[in-house]
Amino acid sequence: MGRTSRQKPLRLANKLLAIRQALGLSQNELIRHLGMEEDLIQGTISAYELGNREPSLLVILNYARAAGVYVDVLVDDELDLPAKLPARPRSEGIRSNSRSRPK
């Protein structure tokens, strides 16, 4: 294993914030909605939304379920969230017109 840091989704923080706002929840209400009262605190949600911390895969999965989207919609910078959340049926996201990351 090298010492190079792994690539991180550039738009993840904005998507997590958008999900919480679309659900009309405070950060503490979101924690309860995700069923993660034992694992998260308000400051952690804030850090995710500001891009200061990256959530675990389990947290990302719970956000995706709450939003009604597939996990790849959250982590793929080339996919946008659907306009209406939570999405019913589960959404595959919307292909973004702009490329966020050069190949």
Secondary structure in CASP SS format (residue, H / E / C, confidence):
PFRMAT SS
TARGET T0000
AUTHOR 0000-0000-0000
METHOD secondary structure of the structure
MODEL  1
M C 1.00
G C 1.00
R C 1.00
T C 1.00
S C 1.00
R C 1.00
Q C 1.00
K C 1.00
P C 1.00
L C 1.00
R C 1.00
L H 1.00
A H 1.00
N H 1.00
K H 1.00
L H 1.00
L H 1.00
A H 1.00
I H 1.00
R H 1.00
Q H 1.00
A H 1.00
L H 1.00
G C 1.00
L C 1.00
S C 1.00
Q H 1.00
N H 1.00
E H 1.00
L H 1.00
I H 1.00
R H 1.00
H H 1.00
L H 1.00
G C 1.00
M C 1.00
E C 1.00
E C 1.00
D C 1.00
L C 1.00
I C 1.00
Q H 1.00
G H 1.00
T H 1.00
I H 1.00
S H 1.00
A H 1.00
Y H 1.00
E H 1.00
L H 1.00
G C 1.00
N C 1.00
R C 1.00
E C 1.00
P C 1.00
S C 1.00
L H 1.00
L H 1.00
V H 1.00
I H 1.00
L H 1.00
N H 1.00
Y H 1.00
A H 1.00
R H 1.00
A H 1.00
A H 1.00
G C 1.00
V E 1.00
Y C 1.00
V H 1.00
D H 1.00
V H 1.00
L H 1.00
V H 1.00
D C 1.00
D C 1.00
E C 1.00
L E 1.00
D E 1.00
L C 1.00
P C 1.00
A C 1.00
K C 1.00
L C 1.00
P C 1.00
A C 1.00
R C 1.00
P C 1.00
R C 1.00
S E 1.00
E C 1.00
G C 1.00
I E 1.00
R E 1.00
S C 1.00
N C 1.00
S C 1.00
R C 1.00
S C 1.00
R C 1.00
P C 1.00
K C 1.00
END
